[in-house]
Amino acid sequence: MAMTTLSSPVLALTDITKRFGDVRANQRVTWTLDAGRIYALLGENGAGKSTLMSILAGRYQPDGGEIHLRGSPVRFLSPAQALASGIGMVYQRFMLVEPLTVAENILLRRGPIRGKRTRDIRQIRELAERYGLLVNPLAPVRTLTMGERQRVEILKLLYRQAEILIFDEPTAVLTHAEIDSLFDVFRQLKEEGKTVVFITHKLEEVMAVADEIAVMRRGRMVSRVAAAQVRSHHDLARMMVGREVILSVQKPPVAIGEAVLTAMGLSGPAGADRLKFQDVDFEVRRGEIFTITGVAGNGQEQLVAALAGLAPMAAGTVSFRNRAYTAARWRRRTGDGLAYIPEDRDRTGSIDAFTLVENFMLTRLDAFGGALWVRRRRAARATAAAVRDFSIQGGGIRGLAAHLSGGNRQKLILARELSRRPDLLIAEQPTQGLDVRATEEVWQALLRQRASAAVLLVTGDLKEALTLSDRIAVMFRGRILDIVSAREAADIDRIKLLMAGLGKRE
């Protein structure tokens, strides 16, 4: 159903085309946006949403097509040019300098910062209060929660008087209360005549705040509808993938076996100014999905990094496959049996400049040869099978990982790690930023893995935790407050209280 507008659009895209090698990310996309509206941009992973918005924000330049801003043709060669014209973007991965203060990050584009700049700091405070984006301008960014960091990113745009604000998966790292506050900001921006565009895969959010919905599929704009005309999020899912999608999985009973990993008194990371996690105890048993949940910034990330061997622990012991390790020895352990799907799929899980085959071999060199020689044909066959089995789209096994969408890259990493047949799979935020179809596929894969191994799932998505888990541990300020069974966790309100540091059993 096409949208019609009576007034001149503030922004018009005509036949926007963008290619990355053989991958066509955007194909003749035409779209108009009005001032004072909230737009939701939907689509499967690899549909071209982030690429299109990055073109608007000046990060990429189109290979074809035109952009008109307030009736005049524009072409941005950098994000600075786009922002100077009133278009800014808050990326899924924040663009902040952690050692600097909030104010210094906001003022950084002006050049070297000298002195306290009292007037600028006062203006930042006033702007933060006006929009309810409360954050201390003098606080170092490294001390802020993920929600507070997002506020800084928004303030950066508002301070530069952006009129069109773009958000890529803005709620991925927020608590429920922070999501509500963010949507209040969206509505205030709309009332002031600004244009808001947000990319999301959380369909209930679209229904809550959007005025209009645009859907992309395989690089093309396939639908534009008024949000009021959409009956349910199931309709949105059908529009995205072209078929009925109900995000629900069957969880067959599995016999619980022995403990594969037992953590006792873990604290760390070693050498840090202050411990991010302390006195952590839990065990993960074969046949179960044990989930650690909590608001981002409460120590889960550092704990997982330590368990995956990426960071040293300060204290505690780990028992893995009936062998005990001290905190110091855990990183130096030898042998296989543990696979890890990192949250940062771009920097930790894969390498942009490598092909899909080369990325598939990263953690599997032992299966395809060794350090000095590699069975490349065997690796290519295994990669091709993974691409087929996990429906990975992105230009073939010889294409670069840089050309994969976030969801397809995540499926490549998942396929690689599951092919190792581990005794313990650590999956950190495995569906963050994934569309409904990809999320469904990842959930099914994790449940299948549960039948033969132990799964340690780390997620901030409560629906994911409740759907997949056998037991759930809630972390707050570096400690596990409680561990509950999935049946007990059906009371989602109690989980929310634990995530806020309340509701712990005495």
ROBA-102034 format. One record per residue (C-alpha): x negated, y, z negated; residue number from 0; residue in three letters. Coordinates in Angstrom, 1 decimal. Layout:
// ROBA-102034
> X,Y,Z,i,aa
> X,Y,Z,NUM,ALA
...
// end
This chain:
// ROBA-102034
> X,Y,Z,i,aa
> 0.0,0.0,0.0,0,MET
> -1.6,3.2,1.1,1,ALA
> -1.8,6.3,-1.1,2,MET
> -0.8,9.7,0.3,3,THR
> -1.8,13.1,-1.1,4,THR
> -0.2,16.5,-0.6,5,LEU
> -3.2,18.7,-1.5,6,SER
> -6.7,18.8,0.0,7,SER
> -9.0,16.2,-1.6,8,PRO
> -11.9,17.3,-3.7,9,VAL
> -14.0,14.5,-2.1,10,LEU
> -13.5,12.6,1.1,11,ALA
> -15.6,9.6,2.4,12,LEU
> -15.3,8.6,6.0,13,THR
> -16.7,5.4,7.5,14,ASP
> -19.4,5.1,4.9,15,ILE
> -21.8,2.2,5.9,16,THR
> -24.8,0.9,4.0,17,LYS
> -27.1,-2.0,4.7,18,ARG
> -29.8,-3.7,2.7,19,PHE
> -31.7,-5.9,5.1,20,GLY
> -29.2,-8.3,6.6,21,ASP
> -26.7,-7.6,3.8,22,VAL
> -23.9,-5.2,4.6,23,ARG
> -23.0,-3.6,1.3,24,ALA
> -20.5,-1.0,2.6,25,ASN
> -18.7,-1.3,5.9,26,GLN
> -16.9,1.8,7.2,27,ARG
> -15.4,2.7,3.8,28,VAL
> -12.9,5.6,3.9,29,THR
> -11.6,7.0,0.7,30,TRP
> -10.2,10.3,-0.6,31,THR
> -10.2,11.6,-4.2,32,LEU
> -8.3,14.4,-5.8,33,ASP
> -9.1,16.7,-8.7,34,ALA
> -7.5,15.9,-12.0,35,GLY
> -7.1,12.1,-11.4,36,ARG
> -8.6,9.0,-12.9,37,ILE
> -9.6,6.3,-10.4,38,TYR
> -10.4,2.7,-11.1,39,ALA
> -12.6,1.0,-8.5,40,LEU
> -12.2,-2.8,-8.5,41,LEU
> -13.7,-5.7,-6.6,42,GLY
> -15.5,-8.9,-6.9,43,GLU
> -19.3,-8.9,-7.5,44,ASN
> -21.0,-8.0,-4.3,45,GLY
> -17.9,-6.1,-3.0,46,ALA
> -20.0,-2.9,-2.7,47,GLY
> -18.5,-0.8,-5.5,48,LYS
> -21.8,0.2,-7.2,49,SER
> -23.5,0.8,-3.9,50,THR
> -20.7,3.1,-2.8,51,LEU
> -20.8,5.1,-6.0,52,MET
> -24.6,5.2,-6.0,53,SER
> -24.3,6.9,-2.5,54,ILE
> -22.0,9.5,-4.0,55,LEU
> -24.4,10.0,-6.9,56,ALA
> -27.4,10.5,-4.5,57,GLY
> -29.2,7.3,-5.5,58,ARG
> -28.8,5.8,-2.0,59,TYR
> -28.3,7.4,1.3,60,GLN
> -25.7,6.0,3.7,61,PRO
> -26.7,4.5,7.1,62,ASP
> -23.5,5.9,8.6,63,GLY
> -20.4,7.9,7.9,64,GLY
> -19.7,11.3,6.3,65,GLU
> -19.1,12.7,2.9,66,ILE
> -17.1,16.0,2.5,67,HIS
> -17.1,17.8,-0.9,68,LEU
> -14.4,20.4,-1.2,69,ARG
> -14.0,20.4,2.5,70,GLY
> -17.7,20.8,3.4,71,SER
> -20.0,18.1,4.7,72,PRO
> -22.8,17.0,2.2,73,VAL
> -25.6,14.6,2.2,74,ARG
> -27.5,14.0,-1.1,75,PHE
> -31.1,12.9,-1.0,76,LEU
> -31.4,12.5,-4.8,77,SER
> -29.3,12.3,-7.9,78,PRO
> -30.5,15.8,-8.8,79,ALA
> -29.0,17.2,-5.6,80,GLN
> -25.7,15.4,-6.3,81,ALA
> -25.5,16.6,-9.8,82,LEU
> -26.3,20.2,-8.7,83,ALA
> -23.2,19.9,-6.5,84,SER
> -21.1,18.6,-9.4,85,GLY
> -21.3,14.8,-9.0,86,ILE
> -22.9,12.7,-11.8,87,GLY
> -23.0,9.0,-12.6,88,MET
> -23.3,7.1,-15.9,89,VAL
> -25.0,3.8,-14.9,90,TYR
> -24.4,0.5,-16.6,91,GLN
> -28.0,0.6,-17.8,92,ARG
> -28.5,4.0,-19.5,93,PHE
> -31.2,6.4,-18.1,94,MET
> -32.5,7.7,-21.4,95,LEU
> -36.1,8.3,-22.8,96,VAL
> -35.9,6.5,-26.1,97,GLU
> -38.7,8.4,-28.0,98,PRO
> -37.1,11.8,-27.2,99,LEU
> -34.2,13.3,-29.1,100,THR
> -30.6,13.6,-27.8,101,VAL
> -31.1,17.3,-27.1,102,ALA
> -34.5,16.6,-25.3,103,GLU
> -32.8,14.0,-23.1,104,ASN
> -30.0,16.4,-22.2,105,ILE
> -32.4,19.3,-21.4,106,LEU
> -35.1,17.2,-19.8,107,LEU
> -34.1,18.1,-16.2,108,ARG
> -35.0,21.7,-16.9,109,ARG
> -38.7,20.9,-17.3,110,GLY
> -41.0,20.9,-20.3,111,PRO
> -39.2,21.4,-23.6,112,ILE
> -40.9,23.9,-25.9,113,ARG
> -39.7,24.8,-29.4,114,GLY
> -36.4,24.0,-31.0,115,LYS
> -34.3,25.9,-28.4,116,ARG
> -31.7,26.7,-31.1,117,THR
> -29.2,28.2,-28.6,118,ARG
> -29.3,25.1,-26.4,119,ASP
> -28.8,22.8,-29.4,120,ILE
> -25.8,24.8,-30.5,121,ARG
> -24.3,24.5,-27.1,122,GLN
> -24.8,20.8,-27.1,123,ILE
> -23.1,20.5,-30.5,124,ARG
> -20.2,22.6,-29.3,125,GLU
> -19.8,20.5,-26.2,126,LEU
> -20.0,17.3,-28.2,127,ALA
> -17.3,18.5,-30.6,128,GLU
> -15.0,19.7,-27.8,129,ARG
> -14.9,16.2,-26.2,130,TYR
> -15.2,14.2,-29.4,131,GLY
> -18.6,12.9,-28.3,132,LEU
> -20.1,13.3,-31.7,133,LEU
> -23.8,12.6,-31.9,134,VAL
> -26.7,14.4,-33.7,135,ASN
> -28.7,16.4,-31.1,136,PRO
> -31.8,16.1,-33.2,137,LEU
> -31.7,12.3,-33.5,138,ALA
> -34.2,10.2,-31.5,139,PRO
> -32.4,8.1,-28.9,140,VAL
> -34.1,4.9,-30.1,141,ARG
> -32.1,5.2,-33.4,142,THR
> -28.7,5.4,-31.7,143,LEU
> -26.1,2.7,-31.2,144,THR
> -25.2,1.7,-27.6,145,MET
> -21.9,3.7,-28.0,146,GLY
> -23.8,6.8,-29.1,147,GLU
> -26.2,6.4,-26.2,148,ARG
> -23.3,6.4,-23.8,149,GLN
> -22.1,9.7,-25.3,150,ARG
> -25.5,11.2,-24.6,151,VAL
> -25.2,10.1,-20.9,152,GLU
> -21.8,11.8,-20.7,153,ILE
> -23.0,14.9,-22.4,154,LEU
> -25.9,15.1,-19.9,155,LYS
> -23.4,15.3,-17.1,156,LEU
> -21.0,17.7,-18.9,157,LEU
> -23.9,20.0,-19.8,158,TYR
> -24.7,20.3,-16.1,159,ARG
> -21.0,21.1,-15.4,160,GLN
> -20.3,18.0,-13.5,161,ALA
> -16.8,18.0,-11.9,162,GLU
> -16.8,14.4,-10.6,163,ILE
> -17.9,11.8,-13.2,164,LEU
> -18.6,8.2,-12.2,165,ILE
> -18.9,5.4,-14.7,166,PHE
> -20.2,1.9,-13.9,167,ASP
> -18.8,-0.7,-16.3,168,GLU
> -18.6,1.9,-19.1,169,PRO
> -17.0,-0.4,-21.7,170,THR
> -19.4,-3.3,-21.5,171,ALA
> -21.3,-2.4,-24.7,172,VAL
> -18.6,-0.6,-26.6,173,LEU
> -16.4,-1.6,-29.6,174,THR
> -12.6,-1.6,-29.2,175,HIS
> -12.5,1.7,-31.2,176,ALA
> -15.2,3.2,-28.9,177,GLU
> -13.3,2.1,-25.8,178,ILE
> -10.2,4.0,-27.1,179,ASP
> -12.3,7.1,-27.7,180,SER
> -13.9,6.9,-24.3,181,LEU
> -10.5,6.7,-22.6,182,PHE
> -9.4,9.8,-24.6,183,ASP
> -12.4,11.6,-23.1,184,VAL
> -11.3,10.4,-19.6,185,PHE
> -7.8,11.9,-20.2,186,ARG
> -9.3,15.2,-21.5,187,GLN
> -11.5,15.4,-18.4,188,LEU
> -8.4,14.8,-16.2,189,LYS
> -6.5,17.5,-18.0,190,GLU
> -9.3,20.0,-17.3,191,GLU
> -9.0,19.2,-13.6,192,GLY
> -12.1,17.0,-13.3,193,LYS
> -12.2,13.7,-11.3,194,THR
> -13.1,10.4,-13.1,195,VAL
> -14.0,7.2,-11.3,196,VAL
> -14.8,4.1,-13.2,197,PHE
> -15.9,0.6,-12.0,198,ILE
> -14.6,-2.2,-14.2,199,THR
> -13.7,-5.9,-14.2,200,HIS
> -11.6,-5.6,-17.3,201,LYS
> -8.2,-5.4,-15.7,202,LEU
> -6.3,-4.5,-18.9,203,GLU
> -8.4,-1.3,-19.0,204,GLU
> -7.2,-0.3,-15.6,205,VAL
> -3.6,-0.6,-16.6,206,MET
> -4.3,1.5,-19.7,207,ALA
> -5.9,4.6,-18.2,208,VAL
> -6.1,4.7,-14.4,209,ALA
> -3.8,6.9,-12.2,210,ASP
> -4.9,5.2,-9.0,211,GLU
> -6.6,2.0,-8.1,212,ILE
> -8.9,1.2,-5.2,213,ALA
> -9.9,-2.3,-4.4,214,VAL
> -13.0,-3.3,-2.3,215,MET
> -13.7,-6.7,-0.9,216,ARG
> -16.8,-7.7,1.0,217,ARG
> -18.0,-4.1,1.5,218,GLY
> -14.6,-2.8,2.7,219,ARG
> -11.9,-0.8,1.1,220,MET
> -8.9,-3.1,1.3,221,VAL
> -6.2,-1.4,-0.9,222,SER
> -5.3,1.8,-2.6,223,ARG
> -2.3,1.8,-5.0,224,VAL
> -0.8,4.0,-7.7,225,ALA
> -1.4,2.3,-11.1,226,ALA
> 2.3,2.8,-11.9,227,ALA
> 3.2,0.5,-9.0,228,GLN
> 1.2,-2.5,-10.3,229,VAL
> 3.2,-4.8,-12.4,230,ARG
> 0.5,-6.8,-14.2,231,SER
> -3.3,-7.5,-14.3,232,HIS
> -2.5,-10.7,-12.5,233,HIS
> -1.5,-8.7,-9.5,234,ASP
> -4.8,-6.8,-9.7,235,LEU
> -6.7,-10.0,-9.8,236,ALA
> -4.9,-11.3,-6.8,237,ARG
> -5.7,-8.0,-4.9,238,MET
> -9.4,-8.4,-5.8,239,MET
> -10.0,-12.0,-4.8,240,VAL
> -7.1,-12.7,-2.4,241,GLY
> -5.6,-15.5,-4.4,242,ARG
> -3.9,-16.1,-7.8,243,GLU
> -6.4,-15.9,-10.6,244,VAL
> -5.6,-16.7,-14.2,245,ILE
> -8.6,-16.3,-16.4,246,LEU
> -8.1,-19.4,-18.5,247,SER
> -10.1,-22.6,-18.8,248,VAL
> -9.4,-26.0,-20.2,249,GLN
> -11.6,-26.9,-23.1,250,LYS
> -11.6,-30.7,-23.4,251,PRO
> -12.6,-32.2,-26.7,252,PRO
> -16.3,-33.3,-27.0,253,VAL
> -17.9,-35.4,-29.7,254,ALA
> -20.1,-33.3,-31.9,255,ILE
> -23.6,-34.7,-32.2,256,GLY
> -26.8,-33.9,-34.1,257,GLU
> -28.2,-30.4,-34.6,258,ALA
> -30.5,-29.5,-31.7,259,VAL
> -31.6,-26.3,-33.2,260,LEU
> -31.6,-25.2,-36.9,261,THR
> -32.6,-21.7,-37.9,262,ALA
> -33.5,-21.0,-41.5,263,MET
> -34.3,-17.6,-43.0,264,GLY
> -35.2,-16.0,-39.7,265,LEU
> -36.3,-12.3,-39.8,266,SER
> -38.0,-10.1,-37.3,267,GLY
> -39.3,-9.0,-35.0,268,PRO
> -42.8,-9.2,-36.3,269,ALA
> -44.7,-5.9,-36.3,270,GLY
> -41.6,-3.7,-36.0,271,ALA
> -41.1,-0.6,-38.1,272,ASP
> -38.1,-2.2,-39.6,273,ARG
> -36.5,-5.7,-39.3,274,LEU
> -33.7,-5.9,-36.7,275,LYS
> -32.5,-9.3,-38.1,276,PHE
> -32.9,-10.7,-41.6,277,GLN
> -32.4,-14.1,-43.4,278,ASP
> -30.5,-15.6,-40.5,279,VAL
> -29.3,-19.2,-41.0,280,ASP
> -27.3,-21.3,-38.5,281,PHE
> -27.5,-24.5,-36.5,282,GLU
> -26.3,-25.4,-33.0,283,VAL
> -25.2,-29.0,-32.5,284,ARG
> -25.0,-31.1,-29.3,285,ARG
> -21.5,-31.0,-28.0,286,GLY
> -20.6,-27.5,-29.2,287,GLU
> -20.7,-23.9,-28.1,288,ILE
> -22.0,-21.9,-31.1,289,PHE
> -21.3,-18.2,-30.5,290,THR
> -23.0,-15.2,-32.1,291,ILE
> -20.9,-12.0,-31.7,292,THR
> -21.1,-8.5,-32.9,293,GLY
> -21.2,-4.9,-31.7,294,VAL
> -24.3,-4.2,-29.6,295,ALA
> -27.2,-3.0,-31.6,296,GLY
> -26.7,-5.2,-34.7,297,ASN
> -29.7,-7.4,-34.1,298,GLY
> -28.3,-10.0,-31.7,299,GLN
> -30.6,-8.9,-28.9,300,GLU
> -33.8,-9.1,-31.0,301,GLN
> -32.7,-12.5,-32.5,302,LEU
> -32.1,-14.0,-29.1,303,VAL
> -35.4,-12.6,-27.7,304,ALA
> -37.2,-14.3,-30.6,305,ALA
> -35.5,-17.6,-30.1,306,LEU
> -36.3,-17.5,-26.4,307,ALA
> -39.9,-16.9,-27.2,308,GLY
> -40.1,-13.4,-25.8,309,LEU
> -40.8,-11.7,-29.2,310,ALA
> -42.5,-12.8,-32.4,311,PRO
> -40.6,-13.5,-35.6,312,MET
> -41.8,-12.2,-39.0,313,ALA
> -40.5,-15.1,-41.2,314,ALA
> -38.4,-18.2,-41.2,315,GLY
> -38.5,-21.7,-39.7,316,THR
> -36.9,-23.2,-36.6,317,VAL
> -36.2,-26.9,-36.2,318,SER
> -35.8,-27.9,-32.6,319,PHE
> -35.2,-31.5,-31.5,320,ARG
> -36.2,-32.8,-34.9,321,ASN
> -39.5,-30.9,-35.0,322,ARG
> -40.1,-28.0,-37.4,323,ALA
> -41.9,-24.8,-36.4,324,TYR
> -42.9,-21.8,-38.5,325,THR
> -42.0,-18.3,-37.3,326,ALA
> -45.6,-17.9,-36.0,327,ALA
> -45.8,-21.3,-34.3,328,ARG
> -42.3,-21.1,-32.5,329,TRP
> -43.6,-18.9,-29.7,330,ARG
> -46.5,-21.2,-29.1,331,ARG
> -44.5,-24.4,-29.0,332,ARG
> -45.0,-26.7,-26.0,333,THR
> -42.6,-28.8,-24.1,334,GLY
> -39.3,-28.2,-22.4,335,ASP
> -35.7,-28.7,-23.5,336,GLY
> -34.7,-25.0,-23.9,337,LEU
> -33.2,-22.8,-21.1,338,ALA
> -32.4,-19.1,-21.4,339,TYR
> -30.0,-16.9,-19.4,340,ILE
> -31.0,-13.3,-20.4,341,PRO
> -28.7,-10.4,-20.6,342,GLU
> -31.0,-8.3,-18.4,343,ASP
> -30.7,-10.3,-15.2,344,ARG
> -32.5,-7.7,-13.2,345,ASP
> -35.7,-7.3,-15.2,346,ARG
> -36.0,-10.4,-17.4,347,THR
> -34.2,-13.1,-15.4,348,GLY
> -35.3,-12.4,-11.8,349,SER
> -37.7,-10.5,-9.6,350,ILE
> -36.4,-8.1,-7.0,351,ASP
> -39.3,-8.6,-4.5,352,ALA
> -39.0,-12.4,-4.6,353,PHE
> -36.7,-14.5,-2.4,354,THR
> -33.9,-16.6,-3.8,355,LEU
> -36.2,-19.6,-3.4,356,VAL
> -39.0,-18.0,-5.3,357,GLU
> -36.7,-16.8,-8.1,358,ASN
> -35.3,-20.3,-8.4,359,PHE
> -38.8,-21.6,-9.0,360,MET
> -39.7,-19.1,-11.7,361,LEU
> -38.9,-21.4,-14.6,362,THR
> -39.1,-24.6,-12.7,363,ARG
> -42.6,-24.8,-11.3,364,LEU
> -43.1,-28.2,-13.0,365,ASP
> -40.3,-29.6,-10.8,366,ALA
> -41.7,-28.2,-7.6,367,PHE
> -45.4,-28.8,-8.0,368,GLY
> -47.7,-26.8,-10.2,369,GLY
> -49.7,-23.6,-10.6,370,ALA
> -51.9,-24.3,-7.6,371,LEU
> -49.5,-25.9,-5.1,372,TRP
> -45.7,-25.9,-4.6,373,VAL
> -43.4,-28.3,-2.7,374,ARG
> -41.6,-25.4,-0.9,375,ARG
> -39.3,-27.6,1.2,376,ARG
> -38.1,-29.3,-2.0,377,ARG
> -37.6,-26.0,-3.7,378,ALA
> -35.7,-24.7,-0.6,379,ALA
> -33.4,-27.7,-0.7,380,ARG
> -32.7,-27.2,-4.4,381,ALA
> -32.0,-23.5,-3.9,382,THR
> -29.7,-24.2,-1.0,383,ALA
> -27.7,-26.7,-3.1,384,ALA
> -27.5,-24.1,-5.9,385,ALA
> -26.3,-21.4,-3.5,386,VAL
> -23.6,-23.8,-2.2,387,ARG
> -22.5,-25.2,-5.6,388,ASP
> -22.3,-21.8,-7.3,389,PHE
> -20.9,-19.8,-4.3,390,SER
> -23.8,-17.4,-4.3,391,ILE
> -23.4,-14.7,-1.6,392,GLN
> -26.3,-12.6,-0.4,393,GLY
> -28.0,-13.3,2.9,394,GLY
> -29.4,-16.8,2.5,395,GLY
> -32.1,-18.4,0.5,396,ILE
> -34.9,-16.5,2.2,397,ARG
> -33.3,-13.1,1.4,398,GLY
> -34.6,-11.0,-1.4,399,LEU
> -33.1,-11.0,-4.9,400,ALA
> -32.9,-7.2,-4.7,401,ALA
> -30.1,-7.6,-2.1,402,HIS
> -27.9,-9.7,-4.5,403,LEU
> -25.1,-8.1,-6.4,404,SER
> -25.2,-8.4,-10.2,405,GLY
> -22.7,-11.3,-10.2,406,GLY
> -24.5,-13.3,-7.5,407,ASN
> -27.8,-12.8,-9.2,408,ARG
> -26.3,-14.0,-12.5,409,GLN
> -25.0,-17.1,-10.8,410,LYS
> -28.5,-17.8,-9.3,411,LEU
> -30.0,-17.6,-12.8,412,ILE
> -27.3,-19.8,-14.3,413,LEU
> -27.8,-22.4,-11.5,414,ALA
> -31.6,-22.4,-12.0,415,ARG
> -31.4,-22.8,-15.8,416,GLU
> -28.7,-25.5,-15.7,417,LEU
> -30.7,-27.4,-13.2,418,SER
> -33.4,-27.9,-15.8,419,ARG
> -31.0,-30.1,-17.8,420,ARG
> -31.9,-28.5,-21.2,421,PRO
> -31.0,-29.8,-24.6,422,ASP
> -30.3,-26.2,-25.7,423,LEU
> -28.9,-23.5,-23.4,424,LEU
> -29.1,-19.9,-24.7,425,ILE
> -26.7,-17.7,-22.7,426,ALA
> -26.8,-14.0,-23.6,427,GLU
> -23.9,-11.9,-22.3,428,GLN
> -23.5,-14.3,-19.4,429,PRO
> -20.4,-12.7,-17.9,430,THR
> -21.1,-9.0,-18.6,431,GLN
> -20.2,-7.1,-15.5,432,GLY
> -18.9,-10.1,-13.6,433,LEU
> -15.5,-10.2,-11.8,434,ASP
> -12.7,-12.5,-12.7,435,VAL
> -13.7,-15.2,-10.2,436,ARG
> -17.3,-15.2,-11.3,437,ALA
> -16.4,-15.2,-14.9,438,THR
> -14.2,-18.2,-14.4,439,GLU
> -17.0,-20.1,-12.7,440,GLU
> -19.5,-19.2,-15.5,441,VAL
> -17.1,-20.3,-18.2,442,TRP
> -16.5,-23.6,-16.5,443,GLN
> -20.2,-24.2,-16.1,444,ALA
> -20.9,-23.5,-19.9,445,LEU
> -18.1,-25.8,-20.9,446,LEU
> -19.5,-28.6,-18.7,447,ARG
> -23.0,-28.0,-20.2,448,GLN
> -21.4,-28.4,-23.7,449,ARG
> -20.6,-32.0,-22.8,450,ALA
> -24.3,-33.0,-22.7,451,SER
> -26.2,-30.3,-24.7,452,ALA
> -26.0,-27.6,-27.3,453,ALA
> -25.0,-24.1,-26.1,454,VAL
> -25.9,-20.9,-28.0,455,LEU
> -23.7,-18.2,-26.6,456,LEU
> -24.3,-14.5,-27.5,457,VAL
> -21.5,-12.2,-26.4,458,THR
> -19.7,-9.1,-27.4,459,GLY
> -16.6,-10.1,-25.5,460,ASP
> -14.1,-11.4,-28.0,461,LEU
> -11.9,-13.0,-25.4,462,LYS
> -14.9,-14.9,-24.2,463,GLU
> -15.9,-15.9,-27.7,464,ALA
> -12.4,-17.2,-28.6,465,LEU
> -12.0,-19.0,-25.3,466,THR
> -15.2,-20.9,-25.3,467,LEU
> -16.5,-21.3,-28.8,468,SER
> -16.3,-24.1,-31.3,469,ASP
> -17.8,-21.9,-34.0,470,ARG
> -18.4,-18.2,-34.2,471,ILE
> -21.0,-16.3,-36.2,472,ALA
> -20.5,-12.5,-36.6,473,VAL
> -23.6,-10.3,-37.0,474,MET
> -23.6,-6.9,-38.6,475,PHE
> -26.7,-4.9,-39.4,476,ARG
> -29.0,-7.8,-38.7,477,GLY
> -27.3,-10.4,-40.8,478,ARG
> -24.7,-13.1,-40.2,479,ILE
> -21.7,-12.1,-42.3,480,LEU
> -19.7,-15.3,-41.8,481,ASP
> -19.4,-18.4,-39.6,482,ILE
> -15.9,-19.4,-38.7,483,VAL
> -14.4,-22.2,-36.6,484,SER
> -12.7,-21.3,-33.4,485,ALA
> -9.3,-22.2,-34.9,486,ARG
> -9.9,-19.7,-37.8,487,GLU
> -11.1,-17.1,-35.3,488,ALA
> -7.8,-17.1,-33.6,489,ALA
> -7.0,-14.2,-36.0,490,ASP
> -8.8,-11.7,-33.8,491,ILE
> -8.2,-8.9,-36.3,492,ASP
> -10.4,-10.7,-38.9,493,ARG
> -13.2,-11.0,-36.3,494,ILE
> -12.9,-7.2,-35.6,495,LYS
> -13.2,-6.5,-39.3,496,LEU
> -16.3,-8.6,-39.6,497,LEU
> -17.8,-6.8,-36.6,498,MET
> -17.2,-3.6,-38.5,499,ALA
> -18.9,-5.0,-41.6,500,GLY
> -15.7,-5.8,-43.4,501,LEU
> -13.8,-9.0,-44.3,502,GLY
> -16.6,-11.2,-45.4,503,LYS
> -15.7,-14.1,-47.6,504,ARG
> -17.1,-13.9,-51.1,505,GLU
// end
